[in-house]
Amino acid sequence: MKNEDPLSLKDIQDMRNGIDKADEMLLESLGMRLRAVRMLKRLKKLLKQPTLDAAREEDVKKKWKEHAK
C-alpha cells in the first residue's frame, strides 16, 4: 500500500495565495509608514526641530526585535 501525502497542489496554491496576501498587506503598511515619516519630516523642518531622534530610533529598533521573535 502506497503512503500518500494528504496535501495537494491546491493546498500549495492556497498557501501561496496566503503568502501573497500577507505580502500585499505588508507593502501597504510599509507605504503608510513611509508617508507618515515623510509628513513628520516636513513638520519637523517647519518647526525647526531636528529630524533625527536617536533615542526614538533605538526604541523603534527594540520593538521590531521584540516582535520578530
Backbone as a chain_set.jsonl record, in Angstrom:
{"seq": "MKNEDPLSLKDIQDMRNGIDKADEMLLESLGMRLRAVRMLKRLKKLLKQPTLDAAREEDVKKKWKEHAK", "coords": {"N": [[0.835, -1.182, 0.0], [0.549, 2.18, -0.838], [1.938, 5.055, 0.69], [0.348, 7.977, 0.931], [0.616, 11.493, 0.659], [-1.428, 13.752, 2.357], [-1.642, 16.345, 1.493], [-2.227, 18.532, -1.254], [-1.771, 19.819, -4.627], [-3.505, 21.956, -4.732], [-3.56, 22.74, -2.077], [-0.978, 23.734, -1.84], [-1.137, 25.918, -3.59], [-3.101, 27.393, -2.255], [-1.685, 28.067, 0.059], [0.331, 29.622, -1.054], [-1.229, 31.711, -2.021], [-2.052, 32.8, 0.407], [0.41, 33.728, 1.354], [0.957, 35.628, -0.62], [-1.114, 37.436, -0.063], [-0.371, 38.261, 2.506], [2.047, 39.515, 1.844], [1.052, 41.623, 0.307], [-0.392, 43.058, 2.256], [1.695, 43.729, 3.958], [3.305, 45.377, 2.319], [1.491, 47.458, 1.87], [1.235, 48.453, 4.467], [3.886, 49.263, 4.947], [4.05, 51.302, 3.06], [2.205, 53.122, 4.134], [3.559, 53.76, 6.477], [5.889, 54.94, 5.469], [4.814, 57.232, 4.219], [3.861, 58.559, 6.505], [6.263, 59.034, 7.854], [7.515, 60.77, 6.054], [5.76, 62.962, 6.182], [6.086, 63.683, 8.866], [8.757, 64.43, 8.847], [8.63, 66.738, 7.222], [7.031, 68.362, 8.875], [8.689, 68.62, 11.149], [10.778, 70.063, 10.008], [9.453, 72.468, 9.377], [8.915, 73.333, 11.953], [11.407, 73.745, 12.796], [12.818, 71.72, 14.071], [15.037, 69.056, 15.06], [15.529, 66.489, 12.666], [16.307, 63.904, 13.131], [16.081, 61.532, 15.745], [17.747, 59.967, 17.959], [17.208, 58.435, 20.276], [14.524, 57.747, 19.905], [14.762, 56.229, 17.553], [16.228, 54.044, 18.536], [14.342, 52.976, 20.329], [12.344, 52.179, 18.521], [13.747, 50.244, 17.009], [14.214, 48.377, 19.021], [11.583, 47.556, 19.609], [10.938, 46.389, 17.136], [12.713, 44.212, 17.121], [11.734, 42.762, 19.306], [9.187, 42.049, 18.398], [9.882, 40.453, 16.29], [10.604, 38.043, 17.255]], "CA": [[0.0, 0.0, 0.0], [1.337, 3.401, -1.011], [1.687, 6.097, 1.699], [0.101, 9.208, 0.188], [0.598, 12.749, 1.402], [-2.779, 14.321, 2.247], [-1.591, 17.673, 0.888], [-2.369, 18.509, -2.707], [-1.317, 21.027, -5.315], [-4.413, 23.036, -4.338], [-3.09, 23.211, -0.774], [0.207, 24.563, -2.098], [-1.602, 27.188, -4.169], [-3.776, 28.133, -1.184], [-0.648, 28.632, 0.927], [0.966, 30.707, -1.813], [-2.178, 32.833, -2.024], [-1.953, 33.416, 1.732], [1.68, 34.468, 1.397], [0.772, 36.808, -1.474], [-1.976, 38.382, 0.668], [0.463, 38.827, 3.577], [2.971, 40.452, 1.191], [0.274, 42.808, -0.066], [-0.684, 43.802, 3.482], [2.969, 44.263, 4.442], [3.696, 46.507, 1.471], [0.561, 48.559, 2.137], [1.614, 49.016, 5.768], [5.146, 49.984, 4.784], [3.739, 52.536, 2.345], [1.586, 54.038, 5.101], [4.612, 54.206, 7.388], [6.758, 55.855, 4.733], [4.108, 58.509, 4.071], [3.838, 59.211, 7.823], [7.634, 59.503, 8.123], [7.751, 61.962, 5.217], [4.975, 64.071, 6.739], [6.73, 64.082, 10.115], [9.985, 65.15, 8.484], [8.238, 68.098, 6.796], [6.566, 69.084, 10.059], [9.852, 68.96, 11.963], [11.507, 71.142, 9.335], [8.681, 73.699, 9.572], [9.052, 73.732, 13.354], [12.843, 73.878, 13.043], [13.2, 70.664, 15.008], [15.931, 68.076, 14.433], [14.763, 65.417, 12.027], [16.713, 62.627, 13.7], [15.92, 61.363, 17.184], [18.454, 58.705, 18.2], [16.506, 57.658, 21.301], [13.324, 57.2, 19.255], [15.209, 55.176, 16.643], [16.571, 52.872, 19.347], [13.083, 52.403, 20.815], [11.694, 51.512, 17.392], [14.526, 49.036, 16.716], [13.973, 47.425, 20.113], [10.243, 46.999, 19.397], [10.995, 45.494, 15.972], [13.386, 42.98, 17.529], [10.836, 42.024, 20.181], [8.108, 41.497, 17.589], [10.434, 39.483, 15.328], [10.86, 36.757, 17.938]], "C": [[0.887, 1.256, 0.0], [0.942, 4.429, 0.06], [1.551, 7.425, 0.967], [0.049, 10.415, 1.122], [-0.786, 13.367, 1.25], [-2.801, 15.721, 1.628], [-1.66, 17.55, -0.629], [-1.785, 19.783, -3.311], [-2.212, 22.209, -4.977], [-3.991, 23.605, -2.986], [-1.865, 24.121, -0.936], [-0.215, 25.917, -2.645], [-2.306, 28.037, -3.119], [-2.758, 28.793, -0.254], [0.053, 29.792, 0.228], [0.062, 31.929, -1.86], [-2.15, 33.556, -0.682], [-0.692, 34.244, 1.876], [1.569, 35.74, 0.562], [-0.062, 37.864, -0.767], [-1.183, 39.051, 1.795], [1.452, 39.84, 3.002], [2.259, 41.753, 0.84], [-0.009, 43.685, 1.152], [0.585, 44.456, 4.025], [3.39, 45.485, 3.637], [2.782, 47.707, 1.679], [0.923, 49.247, 3.456], [2.919, 49.802, 5.679], [4.941, 51.301, 4.046], [3.118, 53.572, 3.274], [2.646, 54.609, 6.037], [5.523, 55.221, 6.709], [6.097, 57.218, 4.548], [4.08, 59.268, 5.396], [5.217, 59.778, 8.167], [7.924, 60.766, 7.319], [6.992, 63.172, 5.745], [5.616, 64.592, 8.019], [8.012, 64.87, 9.832], [9.672, 66.584, 8.059], [7.806, 68.948, 7.983], [7.745, 69.516, 10.926], [10.658, 70.094, 11.329], [10.781, 72.474, 9.513], [8.838, 74.239, 10.991], [10.509, 73.905, 13.778], [13.315, 72.935, 14.152], [14.169, 69.704, 14.308], [15.106, 66.929, 13.84], [15.12, 64.045, 12.584], [16.566, 62.653, 15.213], [16.486, 59.981, 17.525], [17.731, 57.831, 19.225], [15.255, 57.001, 20.722], [13.703, 56.052, 18.323], [15.548, 53.901, 17.411], [15.319, 52.192, 19.888], [12.378, 51.613, 19.715], [12.417, 50.21, 17.062], [14.28, 47.963, 17.765], [12.606, 46.76, 19.94], [10.226, 46.024, 18.229], [11.614, 44.156, 16.356], [12.492, 42.121, 18.409], [9.721, 41.359, 19.379], [8.597, 40.414, 16.628], [10.654, 38.124, 15.958], [9.726, 35.79, 17.73]], "O": [[1.851, 1.352, 0.76], [-0.244, 4.648, 0.307], [2.534, 7.944, 0.438], [-0.493, 10.349, 2.225], [-1.277, 13.497, 0.128], [-3.868, 16.225, 1.278], [-1.198, 16.565, -1.203], [-1.366, 20.696, -2.6], [-1.742, 23.347, -4.936], [-4.057, 24.815, -2.773], [-1.737, 25.139, -0.256], [0.294, 26.95, -2.21], [-2.136, 29.256, -3.087], [-2.943, 29.934, 0.17], [0.335, 30.819, 0.844], [0.537, 33.059, -1.751], [-2.217, 34.785, -0.635], [-0.716, 35.333, 2.45], [2.029, 36.803, 0.978], [0.239, 39.055, -0.853], [-1.304, 40.257, 2.015], [1.674, 40.897, 3.592], [2.792, 42.843, 1.049], [0.118, 44.908, 1.087], [0.554, 45.594, 4.493], [3.784, 46.505, 4.202], [3.244, 48.848, 1.667], [0.918, 50.474, 3.545], [3.044, 50.877, 6.265], [5.582, 52.302, 4.366], [3.458, 54.753, 3.214], [2.63, 55.799, 6.351], [5.885, 56.237, 7.302], [6.752, 58.249, 4.703], [4.257, 60.486, 5.414], [5.321, 60.878, 8.71], [8.508, 61.718, 7.836], [7.521, 64.284, 5.756], [5.683, 65.802, 8.235], [8.305, 65.858, 10.506], [10.347, 67.526, 8.473], [8.175, 70.118, 8.083], [7.792, 70.657, 11.385], [11.158, 70.975, 12.027], [11.416, 73.496, 9.771], [8.887, 75.451, 11.202], [10.811, 74.171, 14.941], [14.092, 73.305, 15.032], [14.119, 69.561, 13.086], [14.129, 66.468, 14.431], [14.311, 63.121, 12.513], [16.879, 63.645, 15.873], [15.801, 58.966, 17.397], [17.654, 56.614, 19.055], [14.962, 55.841, 21.013], [13.035, 55.018, 18.307], [15.195, 52.803, 16.981], [15.24, 50.964, 19.904], [11.878, 50.513, 19.952], [11.773, 49.181, 16.857], [14.153, 46.782, 17.44], [12.48, 45.546, 20.102], [9.592, 44.971, 18.297], [11.115, 43.097, 15.973], [12.483, 40.897, 18.283], [9.354, 40.219, 19.662], [7.82, 39.559, 16.203], [10.871, 37.144, 15.245], [9.773, 34.666, 18.23]]}, "num_chains": 1, "name": "protein.A"}
